[in-house]
Amino acid sequence: MSLSAVFLPCDRFHYRAVGPPRQHARPHGKQCAGNAIDDSVRQQALLLVQARYADFSPTFAHEKLVELHRLCFSVETLRRWMMTEGLWQAKSRKQAHIHQRHPRRPRIGEISLS
């Protein structure tokens, strides 16, 4: 089978540049270059948060960055950036109150095993 039967015309150039397609999946855990947020956007956002929104929560700071400064990324991304820069600390969650079990009260007609 020839290459022209397997690849479309636009794929021939890719085949010459990269080689034949592989059978295994891409490695997990690595962020794709197309999804990465530019470092200049990160620096701009952190400078704005430090200068104007230092006492804001990540959610409210994100809201202001989107409305007033037209920066586009998720709230969780801003929260992670603020935590790495030391601008925000995650609140500790409350411990669940564990109720201690108590023995059942004796009832009339129950069989006692003692």
N, C-alpha and C positions, 0 to 999 in steps of 0.2 A: 504494500500500500504506500503510495507516495505522500509526501508532506502536504501537497495541495488537496488531497482527499481528507486529511485529518484536520488541518488548520484552515481557518478563514484567511483571506488576504491580509487583514490587519494583524492576525496572530503570527504570520510568518516573520515579521520584523521582531516581534517579541521572542520568538523561538531562536532567532539568530543572536539576539542580545543576551538572553537569559539561559537558554537551553531548553531541553524538553521539560514538560510539566512533571512535578514530583507526585508521588502517590501518598505521601504523608502530609499531615495537617501542619499548619503554621504553629510555631511555638507559642504556648499560652503564657500569660503573665507579662508580655511585652506590649507596651502601648504602640499602636500604629502611628506612624508619623503624621497621617492625615487628621488624626483625632487630637493630637497634642496641642495644648494652648500655648501660644507664643510666650516666651519668657518676658518680653517687654510688656505684655498685657498683665502678666502676674505682678511685675514690679510696679506698674502704674496703679493697679488695684490696691496693692499693699501700702503704697505711699499715700493714696487717698484715704484708706482706712486708718492709717496712723495719724494723719493730719486732721481729718474731719470727723471720722466715725470711730474713734478709739473706744468709746464707752458703749457702742452699739453691739447688739448680738449679731452673729453672722447672718441670720435671716433678714434682719432689718437693714444691716449694712449692704447686703446684696440687693435689696429692694431699692435703696438709694443709688447704688452704683448703676443699676439698670436704668432707673428713671432719669437721673441727672447727668450721668457720664456716658451712657450708651455702651457699657461694657457687657459682654454676653458670655456667661459661663454659669454653672450650676451653683446652688447654695452650698452643696456638700464640698465642692471644689474650694470655695472661699473659706469654709469652715476648716478644711484640712490645711490650707495655706496659713490661716490665722493661728492654728494650733502649732504649726512648725515654727512660726515666727515668734511665738510666745504672746500673742495678742488675745488669745482666748483659751480658756481651760474648760474642758468638758466637766459638767456637773456630775458628781457621783450619784448613782441611783440609790433609792431607799431600799434597805434590806426588807425582805418579805417577813411579816410577822407570823411566826409559826405557833399555832395553837397546840398546847399540850393535850394529849388525849387523856381522858379520865375514865375510870371504870364505870360500867353501867350500874344503875341502881337495881337492887333485887326486886323482883315482882312476885306477886302471889301466884303460885302454881308452877314456878320454875323449878327445874331439877338442879340441885346443887351437886357439883362433882367433887366436893371436898369431903 
